[in-house]
Amino acid sequence: MTKDLVLIAGYSLADILDMTVVGNTVMHHIFLNILPDNLGRPPFRPSVEASMDVKARDLGIEINPAAHIYVLPVEAGYVGADNVAVLISETPYEKDELTLIIDIGTNGEIVLGNREKLFSCSCATGPALEGAGLSCGMRAVKGAIEKLRIDPTPLIGLLFGRSEWLGKRGSAMECETIRFMRFGYYRYPGAAFTLARVINENGMFRQEVRAPRLRTDKKGTKEFVIVWRDETATGKEIVITQHDIRQIQLAKAALRAGCEVLMRHYGKNQ
């Protein structure tokens, strides 16, 4: 992908003389060819925390052989260099007002503070919001569902801009998280399960609702059909299950808990 972008811009890889790389602590270590073993056992300390300056050729990166690659430092086992990049970009340490920054990725990294003091933490937010652990979850690639709408009156189905879908796009879960933070349901632009009264305020499918797309699976639990099998590229139906909704709720709860922990450490009322 990098090569394609460079060529489109009218350059070659040899024209890249410097590169800055960030990522979560595991990706940071793997990129630098450092075993991330320590991150899997207490006290979960990184093998390397400081920033690094290495030659591209030493890492096998196909840009100018003399190019330098600058890798930002990591903060902790689960607060990586990507969080440091966010700090540099948003500069909360230069501001008087209190700033809350939320980075939702593989795990949620949160920063709270201002020029007086800064606190950061991580929480298990990312997997479900990136499609992992969901019945039809997938990466953000061609064929993934990014947006959906529910027609609540009558509740006859969903309206899409195209067909031949593969599954639920992880990044769609991620980018819409803030929009449905207060609730226990998937909320995409235009409509929501709650607005259509498919689920209640606790995120449970309503037992009294009768609709072609809302059904009971073989285990006796409710699920909602997003795309019928004859409309998908895989020949399998794409559904949202009660388990999927619960996974999203757990992810959001972790994010909320992380924010509350930082607020307590900072000394602010919630």
KEKEZA-442793 format. One record per residue (C-alpha): residue number from 1; y, x, z. Coordinates in steps of 0.05 Angstrom, whole numbers, plus 5000, padded with zeros to 4 digits. Each point is the difference from the previous one (the first is absolute). Example, Ala and Ser with C-alpha at 12.3 -4.5 7.8 and 13.67 -1.06 7.14 Angstrom:
BEGIN
ATOM, 1, 4910, 5246, 5156
ATOM, 2, 5069, 5027, 4987
# end
This chain:
BEGIN
ATOM, 1, 5000, 5000, 5000
ATOM, 2, 5048, 5057, 5017
ATOM, 3, 4985, 5033, 4934
ATOM, 4, 5014, 4935, 4962
ATOM, 5, 5066, 4989, 5035
ATOM, 6, 5022, 5072, 4986
ATOM, 7, 4982, 4994, 4927
ATOM, 8, 5036, 4934, 4993
ATOM, 9, 5062, 5032, 5029
ATOM, 10, 4996, 5054, 4946
ATOM, 11, 4977, 5058, 5044
ATOM, 12, 4936, 5038, 5013
ATOM, 13, 4964, 5014, 5065
ATOM, 14, 5024, 5072, 4996
ATOM, 15, 5071, 4974, 5007
ATOM, 16, 4986, 4977, 5072
ATOM, 17, 5023, 5057, 5044
ATOM, 18, 4998, 4967, 5069
ATOM, 19, 4962, 4943, 5031
ATOM, 20, 5003, 4965, 5067
ATOM, 21, 4937, 4967, 5025
ATOM, 22, 4991, 4951, 5059
ATOM, 23, 4944, 4956, 5024
ATOM, 24, 4964, 4977, 5062
ATOM, 25, 4968, 5054, 5042
ATOM, 26, 4931, 4994, 4969
ATOM, 27, 5028, 5003, 4929
ATOM, 28, 5046, 5057, 5021
ATOM, 29, 4940, 5041, 5023
ATOM, 30, 4957, 4984, 4940
ATOM, 31, 5057, 5018, 4953
ATOM, 32, 5006, 5068, 5034
ATOM, 33, 4924, 5010, 4999
ATOM, 34, 4998, 4996, 5076
ATOM, 35, 4942, 4964, 5032
ATOM, 36, 5025, 4937, 5036
ATOM, 37, 4943, 5002, 5050
ATOM, 38, 5046, 5004, 5061
ATOM, 39, 5030, 4933, 4982
ATOM, 40, 4933, 4966, 5012
ATOM, 41, 4991, 5021, 5072
ATOM, 42, 5043, 5002, 5063
ATOM, 43, 5055, 5021, 5009
ATOM, 44, 5010, 4986, 4924
ATOM, 45, 5046, 5059, 4990
ATOM, 46, 5017, 5025, 4930
ATOM, 47, 4976, 5069, 4981
ATOM, 48, 5069, 5014, 4972
ATOM, 49, 5064, 4966, 5021
ATOM, 50, 5055, 5045, 4972
ATOM, 51, 5030, 4994, 4931
ATOM, 52, 4969, 5045, 4947
ATOM, 53, 5024, 5035, 4937
ATOM, 54, 4944, 5018, 4952
ATOM, 55, 4993, 5020, 4928
ATOM, 56, 4976, 4946, 4952
ATOM, 57, 4949, 5048, 4970
ATOM, 58, 4968, 5010, 5069
ATOM, 59, 4986, 4925, 5004
ATOM, 60, 4979, 4992, 4928
ATOM, 61, 5060, 4956, 4984
ATOM, 62, 5012, 5002, 4925
ATOM, 63, 5075, 5011, 4998
ATOM, 64, 5038, 5065, 4992
ATOM, 65, 4954, 5053, 5031
ATOM, 66, 5059, 5030, 5037
ATOM, 67, 5023, 4932, 5027
ATOM, 68, 5005, 4989, 5074
ATOM, 69, 4971, 4939, 5034
ATOM, 70, 5035, 4979, 5064
ATOM, 71, 4957, 4959, 5047
ATOM, 72, 5038, 4966, 5056
ATOM, 73, 4975, 5005, 5072
ATOM, 74, 4957, 4948, 5033
ATOM, 75, 5018, 4969, 5067
ATOM, 76, 4931, 4984, 5028
ATOM, 77, 4929, 4983, 4981
ATOM, 78, 5019, 4931, 4975
ATOM, 79, 5074, 5010, 4986
ATOM, 80, 5004, 5042, 4937
ATOM, 81, 5048, 5036, 4954
ATOM, 82, 5015, 4935, 4965
ATOM, 83, 5034, 4976, 5063
ATOM, 84, 5041, 5063, 5002
ATOM, 85, 5022, 4985, 4928
ATOM, 86, 5022, 4931, 5021
ATOM, 87, 5041, 5030, 5056
ATOM, 88, 5034, 5048, 4952
ATOM, 89, 5014, 4944, 4952
ATOM, 90, 5027, 4949, 5049
ATOM, 91, 5032, 5049, 5050
ATOM, 92, 4997, 4956, 5062
ATOM, 93, 5015, 5063, 5040
ATOM, 94, 5071, 4999, 4972
ATOM, 95, 5015, 4928, 5018
ATOM, 96, 5028, 4967, 5062
ATOM, 97, 4965, 4933, 4988
ATOM, 98, 4928, 4991, 5018
ATOM, 99, 4954, 5003, 4940
ATOM, 100, 4928, 4975, 4993
ATOM, 101, 4962, 5029, 4941
ATOM, 102, 4931, 4973, 4981
ATOM, 103, 4957, 5037, 4949
ATOM, 104, 4939, 4958, 4983
ATOM, 105, 4946, 5041, 4968
ATOM, 106, 4930, 5022, 5018
ATOM, 107, 5024, 4993, 5071
ATOM, 108, 5067, 4973, 5022
ATOM, 109, 5050, 5053, 5022
ATOM, 110, 5060, 4975, 5038
ATOM, 111, 5064, 5035, 5021
ATOM, 112, 5052, 4974, 5049
ATOM, 113, 5064, 5034, 5022
ATOM, 114, 5068, 5029, 4982
ATOM, 115, 5038, 5065, 5011
ATOM, 116, 4984, 4997, 5074
ATOM, 117, 4924, 4999, 4996
ATOM, 118, 4944, 4982, 4953
ATOM, 119, 4930, 4974, 5014
ATOM, 120, 4943, 4992, 4950
ATOM, 121, 4929, 4974, 5002
ATOM, 122, 4945, 4976, 4954
ATOM, 123, 4956, 4938, 5000
ATOM, 124, 4940, 4975, 4961
ATOM, 125, 5041, 4957, 4952
ATOM, 126, 4983, 5025, 4931
ATOM, 127, 4928, 4987, 4982
ATOM, 128, 5003, 4924, 4993
ATOM, 129, 5069, 5001, 4970
ATOM, 130, 4974, 5049, 4948
ATOM, 131, 4941, 4956, 4983
ATOM, 132, 4947, 5036, 5042
ATOM, 133, 4953, 4956, 5040
ATOM, 134, 5019, 4938, 4960
ATOM, 135, 4948, 4959, 4963
ATOM, 136, 5033, 5012, 4932
ATOM, 137, 5046, 5057, 5018
ATOM, 138, 5014, 5055, 4949
ATOM, 139, 5048, 5056, 4982
ATOM, 140, 5066, 4987, 4966
ATOM, 141, 4974, 5009, 4929
ATOM, 142, 4999, 4959, 4936
ATOM, 143, 4971, 4932, 5012
ATOM, 144, 5019, 4995, 5073
ATOM, 145, 5035, 4937, 5024
ATOM, 146, 5070, 5016, 5022
ATOM, 147, 5031, 4931, 5012
ATOM, 148, 4975, 4929, 5007
ATOM, 149, 5027, 4930, 5010
ATOM, 150, 4969, 4938, 5029
ATOM, 151, 5018, 4932, 4974
ATOM, 152, 5000, 4959, 5065
ATOM, 153, 5008, 4931, 4967
ATOM, 154, 4947, 4987, 4980
ATOM, 155, 4961, 5061, 5024
ATOM, 156, 4967, 5013, 4934
ATOM, 157, 5002, 5075, 4995
ATOM, 158, 5039, 5062, 4986
ATOM, 159, 5048, 5018, 4944
ATOM, 160, 4996, 5069, 4969
ATOM, 161, 5036, 5036, 4945
ATOM, 162, 4936, 5027, 4969
ATOM, 163, 4924, 4996, 5004
ATOM, 164, 4940, 5047, 5006
ATOM, 165, 5014, 5022, 5071
ATOM, 166, 4956, 5049, 5037
ATOM, 167, 5019, 4991, 5073
ATOM, 168, 5055, 4998, 5051
ATOM, 169, 5048, 5058, 4993
ATOM, 170, 5009, 5043, 5061
ATOM, 171, 5073, 5015, 4989
ATOM, 172, 5015, 4926, 4996
ATOM, 173, 4974, 4993, 5070
ATOM, 174, 5041, 5059, 5021
ATOM, 175, 5067, 4983, 4967
ATOM, 176, 4999, 4929, 5026
ATOM, 177, 4983, 5018, 5072
ATOM, 178, 5071, 4994, 5026
ATOM, 179, 5007, 4932, 4967
ATOM, 180, 4943, 4969, 5038
ATOM, 181, 5005, 5041, 5064
ATOM, 182, 5011, 4939, 5044
ATOM, 183, 4940, 4963, 4973
ATOM, 184, 4925, 5006, 4993
ATOM, 185, 4993, 4988, 4926
ATOM, 186, 5010, 5030, 4932
ATOM, 187, 5071, 4984, 4978
ATOM, 188, 5019, 5020, 4929
ATOM, 189, 5065, 4983, 4965
ATOM, 190, 5006, 4927, 4982
ATOM, 191, 4950, 4967, 5046
ATOM, 192, 4952, 5011, 5058
ATOM, 193, 4937, 4973, 5030
ATOM, 194, 5038, 4972, 5058
ATOM, 195, 5052, 4967, 4957
ATOM, 196, 4943, 4967, 4963
ATOM, 197, 4969, 4983, 5067
ATOM, 198, 4935, 5035, 4982
ATOM, 199, 4999, 5038, 5067
ATOM, 200, 5030, 4986, 5068
ATOM, 201, 5048, 5043, 5040
ATOM, 202, 4942, 5041, 5028
ATOM, 203, 4977, 5020, 4930
ATOM, 204, 4939, 4954, 5002
ATOM, 205, 4982, 4958, 4939
ATOM, 206, 5014, 4928, 5015
ATOM, 207, 4935, 4961, 5007
ATOM, 208, 5032, 4935, 4975
ATOM, 209, 5025, 5029, 4934
ATOM, 210, 4960, 4980, 4939
ATOM, 211, 5014, 5039, 4936
ATOM, 212, 4957, 5027, 4943
ATOM, 213, 5018, 5072, 5017
ATOM, 214, 4988, 4994, 5074
ATOM, 215, 4926, 5001, 5016
ATOM, 216, 4948, 5022, 5050
ATOM, 217, 4958, 5061, 4985
ATOM, 218, 4926, 5009, 5013
ATOM, 219, 5014, 5023, 5071
ATOM, 220, 5039, 4937, 5015
ATOM, 221, 5069, 5031, 5000
ATOM, 222, 5060, 4979, 4958
ATOM, 223, 5026, 5039, 4941
ATOM, 224, 5053, 4987, 4947
ATOM, 225, 4985, 5014, 4926
ATOM, 226, 5058, 5037, 4967
ATOM, 227, 4968, 5009, 4931
ATOM, 228, 4937, 4967, 4974
ATOM, 229, 4945, 5045, 4973
ATOM, 230, 5011, 4980, 4927
ATOM, 231, 5072, 5024, 5006
ATOM, 232, 4985, 5070, 5027
ATOM, 233, 4979, 5064, 4965
ATOM, 234, 4942, 5011, 5048
ATOM, 235, 4969, 4931, 4995
ATOM, 236, 5007, 4992, 5075
ATOM, 237, 5047, 4953, 5036
ATOM, 238, 5058, 5029, 5037
ATOM, 239, 5008, 4968, 5068
ATOM, 240, 5039, 5007, 5065
ATOM, 241, 4955, 4990, 5060
ATOM, 242, 5013, 4985, 5072
ATOM, 243, 4979, 5072, 5014
ATOM, 244, 5053, 5025, 4951
ATOM, 245, 5055, 4962, 5036
ATOM, 246, 4976, 5026, 5067
ATOM, 247, 5002, 5072, 4974
ATOM, 248, 5072, 4991, 4977
ATOM, 249, 5017, 4970, 5068
ATOM, 250, 4969, 5060, 5036
ATOM, 251, 5039, 5048, 4956
ATOM, 252, 5065, 4964, 5014
ATOM, 253, 4984, 4997, 5074
ATOM, 254, 4991, 5076, 5000
ATOM, 255, 5067, 5008, 4966
ATOM, 256, 5034, 4954, 5050
ATOM, 257, 4966, 5037, 5058
ATOM, 258, 5025, 5067, 4973
ATOM, 259, 5072, 4974, 4996
ATOM, 260, 4996, 4973, 5071
ATOM, 261, 4973, 5066, 5027
ATOM, 262, 5057, 5039, 4969
ATOM, 263, 5051, 4950, 5026
ATOM, 264, 4973, 5007, 5071
ATOM, 265, 5002, 5076, 4995
ATOM, 266, 5071, 4996, 4975
ATOM, 267, 5019, 4953, 5056
ATOM, 268, 5019, 4940, 4957
ATOM, 269, 4983, 4928, 5015
ATOM, 270, 4958, 4966, 4948
# end
